[in-house]
Amino acid sequence: MPDMKKLPLYLALTVGGMIFAYPFIWMLFATFKPEMEITGIGLWSANMSMDNYRTVMTKIPVGRALVNSLFVSLCVTASVLFWGSIIGYALARLKFLGRELILAVILFTMVIPFQITLIPMYILMVKFGWVDTYLSLIVPGMINSFGILLFRQFFRDIPQDLIDAARLDGCNEFQILFRIIWPLSKPVLITVGILAFMGSWNDVLWPLLVIRLENLMTMPQLVTLFAIGGQAEGRMGVQLAAAMLLAAPIIILYSFFQKYFIESMASSGLKN
């Protein structure tokens, strides 16, 4: 039996959730409407069809762009989890000279706007010969400062006795991290993974600079060029369909792992 005293709160939260969700729901339904009916605020139309999605599929190589984005985002995510957890563990559990200085440098990099490093990073990609290759999309995002900080904060809450027991059993630091701590760190692993995947998946500016071959373009880059480059012919329904194809993987990913995401943000926080 629900607490009647909390009923107004639940109603307010429900209404608030519907208000926030309605624009996205409207966008989803609009992708199935004819162009002349999109301007209405209602959801349903008697003339629903898949024409907008068919147009997108025929005008741009969505399948290839989707594979490119998945490959790049998964590589970046795996790298961020691997290196971020190693660095976070070292900063949280190992004592060495300069540890606090390294942490301060990592925190400092978090406040530097990406636009400041954009030109130097592009020059490096040209010097390395990585323009129009997957390396230019993957390597710059392999380490994430915020991910390192989240790992550090989460690892600091793991009992030291557990780590000491593993050392007594002969485990080295890598075995402790990957065989003892990783199985206990599912919430923070999923949280950092989601953030890294979303950051890589949604990136538009950097791919626009370093990728010019259509068969290497990521989904956000291709959708952006499709919307502003004239291929959409100013049709709102087609542009919304392209945007929905771009947003769908992130929505599906978050819907499966939102429990762990919220748990990690609540438990690890940014304390200590």
N, C-alpha and C positions, 0 to 999 in steps of 0.2 A: 504494500500500500504506500504510494508516494506521499511524502510530507506535504500537506496542503499549504503550509507556510511558504514553501519554496515554489509553489505553482506560478506566482507572478514572475519569479526569476526565470523559470523554465520557459514561460511564454515569451518573455522579453528576449531570451537567447534564441528561441525558435524564430521569432520575427526578424531579429538581427541577422541570423544565419540565412534566412530566405532573401533578405535585402542584398546581402553580399553575394549570394549565389545566383541571383536572378540574371545579372548581366551575362554571366557565362552560359547559363541555361538558354537565354535568348540567343546568344551567339551560336550555340549548337543547333537550335531549331532553325535559325536563319540560314544555315548552310544548306538546308533542304528546300528552301522556299524559292519561288521564282523571283527574279530581280525586282519586279514591280511591287512585290508584297513585303519586302524586307524592312521597309521604313516603319511599319506598324509595330507597336509594342507587344502585341499578342504573340503567343507561341505557336499556335496551330494554324495550319493552312490546308485547304482541301487539295492543293496542287503540289504536295510534297514529292520530291524526286531526288535522284542522285546526280543530276546533271552538273551541278557545280563541281563535285568531286571528279566526275569524268573529264571535265574541262581541264582541271588542274593536272590530272594524270597524263593527259595527252599533250599538254604544253611544256611540261618540265619533267625531267627524270626523277620523280619522287622516290622510286625504289632505290636507285643508286645513291641519292643524297641521304636517304634514311640509313643505308648500310654504312656510308661514310661517317655519319654522325654517331651511330652506335659504336663503330670501331674506335673512333677518336675518343669518345666519352668514356668507354669502358677501359681503354688503355690509360687515360688520365686518372680515372677513378682508382684503378688497381695500383698505379704508382703512388697516388696520394695516400692510400691506405698503407702501403708498404713502408714508404719513406717517412710518412707522418707519424706512424706508430713507433718506428725505430727512434726518431728524434724525440718524440714525446716521452718515450720510456727513458731515454738517456737524461732528459731534463728533469724528469720526475723522480727517478730512482738511483741514478748514478751520481757520485760526487767527483767532480774534476775541476781543474782550474779553468776559470772563464765561463762557467755554466751560466751564471746570472747575466754576464755580458752577452752571451749568445741569445738568451731569452729576451733581453732588452732589444737586441738588433731585430729579432723576429717580430716583436711587438711594433717596433718602429716601421718595419716594412708594411705592416697592415694599414698604416695611415698615409702611405704614399699613393696618390692616385695613379691608376694604370696608364693614364694619358701621358704622364711624365716619362715613363719608361718605354713608351710605344715606339718612338723613333730609334733610340739605341737598340731596342730588341729587333726591330726590322733590319737595321744595318747588320746586326749579328747574323740574322737568317740569310741575308744576301752573301755575307762573307763565307758562311759555311756551305752555301749552295743548297740551302734547304727550302727556298721558295718553290711553291708548287709541288711540295711533297708533304706526306703525312707528318714528318718530323717537325715541321714548323708549327703544326697544330698541337702536337702532343708534348714535345719537350718543354716549352715554356710553362706548361701547367702541371708538371710532374710533382712539384712540391707546393703545398698550400699552407700559408702561415696560420690561418684560422684553424685548419685541421690539426696542426701540430699543437696549438694551444688547447684545443678540446681534448686531444689525447693526453696531454700532460695533466690537465685537471682531473680527468677520469682516473688515470693511473695512480695519482696521489691518494685516492680513496681506497685503493686495494691494500689489504692488510700486509704489512711488511713481513709478518711471520710466515705467510705463504711463500713469499719470495725467498726468505732465508731457508725455509725447509727444502725448496727446490735446489738451492745452491748446495745444501748439505748432501742432497741426493746425487750431486755431480752434474747438474744442469749448468750450461753456460748461459750467458745473457740472452742470446738469440733463442735458445730452447725455452727459457723462462718466458720470453715475450710471446713466441708463437705457439707454444704448447700449453702454457699455464694461463697467461694473461689474456690472449686473444679469445679463448672460449668463454671467458668471463666478461668480455667487453662487447658483446653483441650490440647493445644500444648505441654506443659511441661509434662503433664501426659502421653501422647502418646510417647514423646521422651524418658522419663525415662523408660516407659514400654518396648519400643523396645530395648533399651540398656540392660535392665535387662534380657529380654527374650533371646536376642542374647548371652549374657554372659553365662547364664545358659545352653542354648541349645548347644553351641559350646564347653563347658567344657569337656576335655578328661582326663587330668592328675588326677584330684581329683576322678572322678568315678572309674578310674583304680585302685586307692588305696583302696577305701572303699567298692566297689561292686565286688563280685566274683560269684554271682549267675546269670546265664544267663537270668532268667525270670525277674530280676531287672535291667538289664543293659540298659543304655540309648543308643540312636541312635549313637552319636559320638563314644562312647566306643565300641559298637558292630561293627561299620564300621571300626574302627581302628584295632581291633583284627582280623576282616575279611581280611583286606588288608595285614597285616604283619604276621598273624598267619598261613598262608598257605592255607586257605580255598579258596582264590581267584585263587590259582594255577598259580600265575604270569600273569594272563590275564588282560591286560590293560582295555579292554572294560567293564569287570565285575567290576573292581575297580572304574572306572569312573561312572558307573551306581549307585553303592553304594554311591559314593560321591554326585551325583546329587539328590538322594533321601534324603540325609542329608541336602543339601543346599536349596531344594525347599521350605520348610515352611518359612524360613527366607526371601527368595526372595519374596514370596507371601505377607508376612506380611509387608515388607517394601514398596512394590509397592502400597499397599492400603493406607498406612499412611505416605508416604514420604512428602506430603504437610505440615502436622502438624510438622513433624520432622524438616524440614528446617525452618519453621516458628518459632519454639521454639528456635532453635540454633541461629537464627538471632535476635530474640527479647529479650530473656533473657540474652544471652551471659554470660560472667563472669565479668561483670562490678560491680561498687560499692564495 
